[in-house]
Amino acid sequence: MAMSWHMMVEFEPPQLACVVSNANYSFGGLRAARECVIAIPASHLASLVVKVGNSSGCDTDKFAAFGLTKVPSASVKPFLIGECFANLECKVTDTRFVNKYNIFILAVLKAWINPAQQNRKTLHHHGYGKFVIDGRNIKLKSRAR
Amino acid sequence: MAMSWHMMVEFEPPQLACVVSNANYSFGGLRAARECVIAIPASHLASLVVKVGNSSGCDTDKFAAFGLTKVPSASVKPFLIGECFANLECKVTDTRFVNKYNIFILAVLKAWINPAQQNRKTLHHHGYGKFVIDGRNIKLKSRAR
């Protein structure tokens, strides 16, 4: 599925939260399997992301339909997506917020990056097919480092 | 404070989740007052954001120290920040995830935008003073609209 609502929760051990609507086919799968891969597409994959988001796993094998490459994960059953520059193998660690908010808490077990992929500009979803693409990087002096 | 971990949770009524570390001075204030304003700075305010993030309300009046403009809110006690192009008046509606995850659930009571501010490119925090600034906008055909 295409997912846009997510955030960091903790650095170490790395945790994320994400919202997967109970209207999505993936919701049942995620709740049952308690694991997933979060694959991060660069901007050149934008139209593919929309296609993935506008179809459903209930009647479509999205890997086959959209020509995506299944790459075996190290620690979870779901596949990594070969076309994505980063992939996070995740385990659902807390489902107490699912019924009320559709919020899943995820532990990141392993993170992959494809060093050969030069374009790492990410997509930010503004809704209804609108996205903004990462632009300029800046580095400011910060107390943190 | 400067905050970078947040996500949408629901469209209607609008809800957000955010992570505010219990190491931050703002944590106690947010938990006690149960309301806040999320002010969204455009990219030209990046160095100001870092200054706000690298100081603490425990010994600094940040509005005064950084020359920020206090604008009265309509429904909460905290001020809007006049320099930010968007301001969200929020109420904390659920603190059950605070102790374990520092996650606050927020209802957005009112959203303000400054139509006079042309630059609405936002900042995405990559950590340690690194940010990426919004670049190009794209619009793809989506089933949603």
Chai-1 contact restraints between the chains, C-beta under 6 A:
chainA,res_idxA,chainB,res_idxB,connection_type,confidence,min_distance_angstrom,max_distance_angstrom,comment,restraint_id
A,W5,B,M7,contact,1.0,0.0,6.0,A-B,restraint_1
A,W5,B,M8,contact,1.0,0.0,6.0,A-B,restraint_2
A,H6,B,M7,contact,1.0,0.0,6.0,A-B,restraint_3
A,M7,B,W5,contact,1.0,0.0,6.0,A-B,restraint_4
A,M7,B,H6,contact,1.0,0.0,6.0,A-B,restraint_5
A,M7,B,M7,contact,1.0,0.0,6.0,A-B,restraint_6
A,M8,B,W5,contact,1.0,0.0,6.0,A-B,restraint_7
A,V9,B,V19,contact,1.0,0.0,6.0,A-B,restraint_8
A,V9,B,Y101,contact,1.0,0.0,6.0,A-B,restraint_9
A,V19,B,V9,contact,1.0,0.0,6.0,A-B,restraint_10
A,S47,B,L140,contact,1.0,0.0,6.0,A-B,restraint_11
A,V50,B,L140,contact,1.0,0.0,6.0,A-B,restraint_12
A,V50,B,S142,contact,1.0,0.0,6.0,A-B,restraint_13
A,N54,B,R143,contact,1.0,0.0,6.0,A-B,restraint_14
A,Y101,B,V9,contact,1.0,0.0,6.0,A-B,restraint_15
A,Y128,B,S142,contact,1.0,0.0,6.0,A-B,restraint_16
A,Y128,B,A144,contact,1.0,0.0,6.0,A-B,restraint_17
A,Y128,B,R145,contact,1.0,0.0,6.0,A-B,restraint_18
A,G129,B,K139,contact,1.0,0.0,6.0,A-B,restraint_19
A,G129,B,L140,contact,1.0,0.0,6.0,A-B,restraint_20
A,G129,B,S142,contact,1.0,0.0,6.0,A-B,restraint_21
A,K130,B,K139,contact,1.0,0.0,6.0,A-B,restraint_22
A,F131,B,I138,contact,1.0,0.0,6.0,A-B,restraint_23
A,V132,B,D134,contact,1.0,0.0,6.0,A-B,restraint_24
A,V132,B,N137,contact,1.0,0.0,6.0,A-B,restraint_25
A,I133,B,G135,contact,1.0,0.0,6.0,A-B,restraint_26
A,I133,B,R136,contact,1.0,0.0,6.0,A-B,restraint_27
A,D134,B,V132,contact,1.0,0.0,6.0,A-B,restraint_28
A,D134,B,G135,contact,1.0,0.0,6.0,A-B,restraint_29
A,G135,B,I133,contact,1.0,0.0,6.0,A-B,restraint_30
A,G135,B,D134,contact,1.0,0.0,6.0,A-B,restraint_31
A,G135,B,G135,contact,1.0,0.0,6.0,A-B,restraint_32
A,R136,B,I133,contact,1.0,0.0,6.0,A-B,restraint_33
A,N137,B,V132,contact,1.0,0.0,6.0,A-B,restraint_34
A,I138,B,F131,contact,1.0,0.0,6.0,A-B,restraint_35
A,K139,B,G129,contact,1.0,0.0,6.0,A-B,restraint_36
A,K139,B,K130,contact,1.0,0.0,6.0,A-B,restraint_37
A,L140,B,S47,contact,1.0,0.0,6.0,A-B,restraint_38
A,L140,B,V50,contact,1.0,0.0,6.0,A-B,restraint_39
A,L140,B,G129,contact,1.0,0.0,6.0,A-B,restraint_40
A,S142,B,V50,contact,1.0,0.0,6.0,A-B,restraint_41
A,S142,B,Y128,contact,1.0,0.0,6.0,A-B,restraint_42
A,S142,B,G129,contact,1.0,0.0,6.0,A-B,restraint_43
A,R143,B,N54,contact,1.0,0.0,6.0,A-B,restraint_44
A,A144,B,Y128,contact,1.0,0.0,6.0,A-B,restraint_45
A,R145,B,Y128,contact,1.0,0.0,6.0,A-B,restraint_46
